[in-house]
Amino acid sequence: MGRPPSRSRVGRTPRIGITTYLEPATWGIWQREAALVPRVYLEAVVAAGGVPLLLPPVGTDPSVLEVLDGLVIAGGCDVDPGSYRAAPHPETVDTRPGRDDHEAVLIRAALDRDLPLLAICRGLQMLNVTLGGTLHQHLPDVVAHDEHRPSPAVFGTTEVKTEPGTLTAQILGERADGSCYHHQALDVIAPGLKITARADDGTIEATEVEGRTFALGVQWHPEENPEDLRLFTALIRSTT
């Protein structure tokens, strides 16, 4: 499906939707469930020239994309293995099926509209699963190390090598470093996705959706490095 012309209004700051998740949270004297996303996502969008709009996983309606110029599928918990008809691994202990459903609806709608899409970490996994792919549920079983998630709440660093001639390589060059924190990764690649970067241990680090203007997923967390906004900047530029 072709991309609609002139999505962004002339002179308007591009509106970038960011998916959020429902989690127990504390503020002031309150302890309640809240829709949240780490602030670094918001700052990355703003620094790249966009305005962030938060999309909670309730009341999902794909028509919300009509007011957006781009979409970020944020990282977070494990994807429910039921989404790709697999039994849960013992290490798959933190899932949110409702969030999976919410993001799958938004991903399909964004691809149908050719809305610029950046999928980050879990977002990359959801992109693959939504289109019919599967996941390695516990990456250390495959690569025999824990460097992609070195310890609780501590990011690792991964170096990725991009595939020549891809949008990923155009944005990042031949190699790039990224902050990583994940124990799941892409296994069977969905139809219509192409692998555009890998880590030295073979882990799939980036994919693109064929036939779309900008539909890119990365396994690392570019929002964690405010000194390198190339992916967010490319997303913003693709909206005009």
Summary of the structure (lengths in Angstrom):
residues: 240
radius of gyration: 16.9
end to end distance: 18.0
largest distance: 53.2
contacts: 789
relative contact order: 0.18
helix: 28%
strand: 29%
